[in-house]
Amino acid sequence: MNSDLYPELAAAGSLAAALERLAGDLGVDLAVVPGDWGALVSAGIAASVPGRQPLSVHIGAESRWFGVSGWSQGIELITGSTADLADVVRAGVAWGQGGSLRELRAELPFLHSGERAEAYDRGPAAVVELQWRSMRREAAEAPDFPEFGALVEAAHAERRLRELYVFSSHWTLGFSSCTGFPFQDEVAIAPSRGGSPYRVLKHPHADAIGEAVTAEGAVALAVSLLPAGLGPAVTGTAERR
């Protein structure tokens, strides 16, 4: 930590201690928890709202800035950076008390949210729909790999897969029954390459369970392997649903 950039952190001994000291000066309650990279340069600000993880805070190395990131149920809802530590304290209070994304952005303009965060507010079906739009756009932008595009379209045409959260890993499609990371893999399909068959797997990095000549055949096989009664993807992660 550069004490010239962060004199208040140097004086307090750590980012966590500086946050607690400033919160006291501002007269607000703040529950500071350990960060991911050590107390000197990172910290978390606990939230009392179910599902919200502590607001993650870390510092820049080459210039003065404090980065923040707020996650809930495996989805990043809010992020931003500021040079003012008081902004971080205010963000931590608003996040911890359950302020809406709109309220957070209005109160603290350095914070912003992505499309996925906005979809999260509308429910898991909106997150799934947004992800499918993104995946189909990615496939359309890869004309040199038509087998991948064929797989995406065949999977999207199948209702049971279309209701799951789709993601890709090295061009292999995975289908999750939850919308947050880490995902709950239900089945995966690897596209054909150079005339090889499509492969159906348990998850993107597993051994093949079966093969099919066409994307449609692979999709049919994948659907047959889904657990009975599996419904649309739900909010949450494989660790907490």
N, C-alpha and C positions, 0 to 999 in steps of 0.2 A: 504494500500500500504506500502510495506517495503522500507523505504528510503535508506537502505543499498544496496538493490538490484537495486533500481531505483533512484539514486541521482539526475539525470537530471530532472526527473518528480517531485521530491520533491522541487527542486529549482524553477521549472517553475510553480508549483502549480497544474498541471494536465497533463495527457497524451496529451490532445488536445493542450494545451499551449506549451508543449515540442516539439511536432511535428511542430508547427508553427515557433517556435524559431529556430529549427534545419534547417527547410526549408529555412529560411532567411539566416542562416550561409552558407548553401550550394548554395545559389543563385538560388533557384528554386521556382516556383509558386505552391502553394498547398492550396486547399480549404478544410479546416477541418470543419466537421459537427458533431453534437452530436452523441455519440455512444449509444449502447443499454443498457449499465450498468453504466451510469454516466460518467461525464467528467474526473474524477480522474483516472479511470482504463480502459476506453474504448473511442474510437473515430471512426469517419468515414472520409474517404478521398474521396471527391466528384469526379465524372467522368463527362467529357463533352460529352462522347459518348452516344448516345441514347440507352436506354435499359440496360446499365450497372448501377447497384446500387453502392453507395459509398463503397469503399474498407473498410471492417470492421476490426478494430484493437482492440486488448485487451491484457492485460498483465497476466503473470503467477503469482500465489500466493506463491508457495513454492520455486521456483527458477526463475532466470531471463530469461524470454523469451517474445517475442512479437508475438502473433498469428495474422495472417491476413487471410481474406476470401473474395473472390470476386464473387458476384452473378450477373447473368443477366437473366431476364425473368424467374425467378423461378428455375434456375439451378446453382449450385455452379461450377464455371469454374476454379478457382484457389485457393489454400490454402497453408499454410506453417507457419513456425515459425523460428525466429532468435533472437539472443541476441543483435544484433546491430540495434539501432533505425534508423541509417542512411539507412540501408537496407529497412526499412519500408517506409521511405520517397521516396526512389528510386522506390519502388514497387508502391506506390501511384501515382507517376508521370507517370510511364509507363502504369498503369491501366487506369488512367484518360485520357491519350492521345490516348487510343485505341490500344495499343500494342497487337499484336496477342499472343495467349497462347504460341506458340513456342518462340517468341521473349522474352516474360516475363521469361520463364524458362531458356533461354540461358543467359540472362542478370543477372538473380538472381536465382542461383541454389537452394536456399532454397524453392523456389516455386515449386509446382507440380500440375498436373491435373489428373483426373480420366478418365475412359473410357467414361463416360457420357458427360464430358466436350468436349472430342474429337468428339463425335458424334454430339454434339450441333453445332460444326463448319460446319458439313456436312448437317445440316438441320433437320427439325422435323421428317421426315421419318426415318432417321438414329437413332434418339433417341428412337422412337417407336420400331424399329426393335431390338435395343439393349435391351430395357426393356422386350420385349417378350422373347428373348433368356434367360435373367436372370430369368424370371418367370417360364419358362419351365424347367430350370435347378433346380430351387427351388422345383418344383413339383416332379421332378425325384428323388430328395434327401429326399422325404417324403413318403417312401413306406408304412408306417403305416397309411397313410391317402389317400387311392386310390381314394376316391370320389373327393378330391381336384385335383389330377392329371387328372382325367377324365374331370373335369370341365375346367381346363386350356387347355387341348388338344381340347375339343369341341369348346371352344371360339376361339382358334387360327385358327381352321378350317373354321370359319365364317369370310368372308372378311371384312364385315362392322365393326366387333369388332376387327379384327386383325389390322385395320388401326387406331384404337384409342389407346391412351396411357393406358396401363393396370397397375394396382397397387393392392396390397392386404392389408387388414386391418383385423387382427384376422381371416385370411383364407378366408375372403370374397373378391371376385374380384370386383374392381371398374374400370370403363372405362371412361376416360376423353377425351374431345375434345381439350385439350391443353397439352403441354408436361411439363409445369412448375408447381411448387407448390406455392399457393394453386390450386388444380385441379378443373376443370369444370366437375363435375360428370354428366354423361348422363344416366347411368344405372349401376346397380351392381347385382351380383349373389352370394348368399351364398351357399356353398356346402352342400350336404347331410351329415347327421351325424347319425350313428346308425340306418339306414333304414328310416330316415325322408326324406321328399321331398327336392329337391333343391328349394331355394326361390329367387325370383326376386324382387329387391328393387330399389328405386330411387337413393340411395347412401348407402354406407356400413353400416350406423347406423340408417337407416330408417326402418319403418314397411314394411312388405312384401306387394308387389302389387299383386303377383300371385305365384303359385307353379307348379312344374313339377316333375314327377317321375324320369326322366333321365336328365343327363347333356345336352344332345342334345335338349331335350324339353325345358329346361330352357333357353338355348342359343336362340332358336327360339323365345321364348316369349320376351326375352330381346331385340332382334333385332326389333321386332314388335313395341316396345315402343320407339325406337330412333326417334328423330325429323326428319321429312321429309327433304331430301336434305342435311342431315348432312354428311360432307365429312371427309377426313382423319384429324387426329389431327394436330393442328398448333402450332407454337412457341408462348409462352406466358403463362399467368396464368389466373385464373378466374377473377382476379382483373384488369388485363391489357393484352389485346390481340391485 
